[in-house]
Every structure is written in structure tokens, then in C-alpha cells.
């Protein structure tokens, strides 16, 4: 009689629970995420430390006081995305204010004629520099530096003194406010800046022009091989920057109600700083217009924190901005090195 050997039945191994998917941040978004996080941190710090800081009007003032810088920085973003630079933006703002003040106050022209005229002037000025850069293969740094000296010099041909604007239309536009919530309100200049940012985001991400700008910044030779309109896009980038500079000049005229050859001295450096802090690579090809908005707000909140403190000199704004630029340049270097290793 054979013995029956009972074998233990194999039991199925318990099913392992699926691991939760890790949320990985795209390295391209790292500078933008750092900028937004730092802005939130500074806003939280100011709200905890200073009474009255955490209010809607204080945060709206960040945009109201820097509306002209925001507009100029949007145009600068497209220039840097293409791998270029524009040093003429501050001088174009000054020239816009001088031409506007001279025509309105001394010649009696209507603002309805002057504003479109100075916008066209700035656009043509930018297009002229773009043609020089593209047609003769000149360095953007040198061409826009010449444009900076030219525009600033033209201001002093008009007048060496400041020209006050007393026109009722300019005064009304500068004082106009749109109620937002409670006692908080926003100015016309800030609304114009928000519209420019929205249009900049649309152009950068939803139009062939914007995609070509990114392609040129990544590799101009590759963009040419793909059959993209590189030449016209390069001219278009500086044309757009010229228009934004002129529009920033119009907004600056609302802000100052005067024209002066020394207006906006050094503003081109502030615009470049805002673009870099906003996460746009100086080498081109990577960046976001919305990041530039946060870069401008970052400059504004640093200045606001120093003014709320009351014990620090205004020069601390430059010191902190300089330190931030060092940090973000190092962050960009790490990003490019990491991308090169992956490539």
C-alpha cells in the first residue's frame, strides 16, 4: 500500500501595493519655482514681521510702482530668449518722455496723437537696431549700446532741463484708479502691465513667432536647418522690445508727469535683473514671461521690505538684488551643466 504524501499547497504571494508615483519637477521649471518660492517666503516674512504689510494694497503697489519696469522686462525677455541683449531700453524711455512732454507742453499737441506717435517711434527704433544686428551680423551688445547713447543724446537736443506735463489728460490718466476690494485699488499703468504680460505669455507659447524665438535661443543653426524664419524673427524681437520700451515710457510719463533726459538711468540693468531672477537663461532658449513678472515683483518686494523696516538704507535694495543675481546665475550654471550631462 503506497503512502500518500500530502504536499502543501503553494499559497500566492501577497500582491505588493503599487508605489506612489513621484512628482518630478522638470529641470526647466527649477529657476521659476525658486523665484516663486522666494517671493512667497519674502511676503510671508514681511507679513509676520511688519504690521500692515499683509494687505491687498501693499501687494498691488508692487505692480503699480513697477509697471513701467514690468512692461520693459517683457520685451527684454524675448530678446534674452533669442540669445541677445538690449541696452537701449532705459534711454528709449527717457526719449519717449521728452518727446511726449515737448509735443504736449510746448507744441500743444493732443495726447491722442502724441501717444501713438511715440509708440511708433520706439517700435521703429527697435526695428532699426534689429536690422543692423541681423543684416550685418553685428553684436547685439554693441548695437544696443550705440542705441542707448543715441537715444539719451537725442533727449538733450530737445532740452537739457526737465519739462513738466500739466495736460489734464495725462493728469487724469495718472490719477485714475480701479477699485478692486475694499479700499484697495489698481492704477491704469498696472492694468496695462498685466495686459502686456498676458499678451507676452500668449505670443511666447501660442504663436509661431514665440516658438521660433525659443528655437533661435536654443541653437540658431538648428533653427535655420529646420527652415524657421530666423532673420525676420531676430528683427521682430528687437522691434517688440522697442515697442515695449516706448510703452514703458508712456507709462513712466503717467508716473512722473514730466520729461527728462535723466529719467530711467540704469533701468536696462533692472530689466535684465528681473528677467534673470525670473528664471530666463542668459544663454537663451529657456525662460517664461510669467517668471519675469515674478522677477519684477521680487525687486518690488525687496524695496518694500526695506522701506517697512525703516532702519536700512535704500542701497540695501541693490545689495540684495546683486546677491540674488549671483545665486540665480549659479543656479543657471548648475541647470545647464546638468542638461549637458543628460544630453
Buried (B, 14 or more C-beta within 10 A) or exposed (E): EEEEEEEEEEEEEEEEEEEEEEEEEEBBBBBBEBBBEBBEEBBEEBBEEBEEBEEBBBBBBBBBBBBBBBBBBBBBBBBBBBBBBBBBBBBBBBBBBBBBBBBBBEEEBEBEEBBEBBBEBBBBBBBBBBBBBBEEEBEBEEBBBBBBEBBBEBBEEBBEEBBEBEBEBBEEBBEBEEEEEEEBBBBBBBBBBBEBBBEBBEBBEEEEBBBBBBBBBBBBEEBBEEEBBBEBBBBBBBBBBBBBBBBBBBBBBBBBBBBBBEBBBEBBBBBBBBBBBBBBBBEBBBBBBBBBBBBBBBBBBBBBBBEBEEEBEEEBBBEBBEEBBEEBBEBBEEBBEEEEEEE
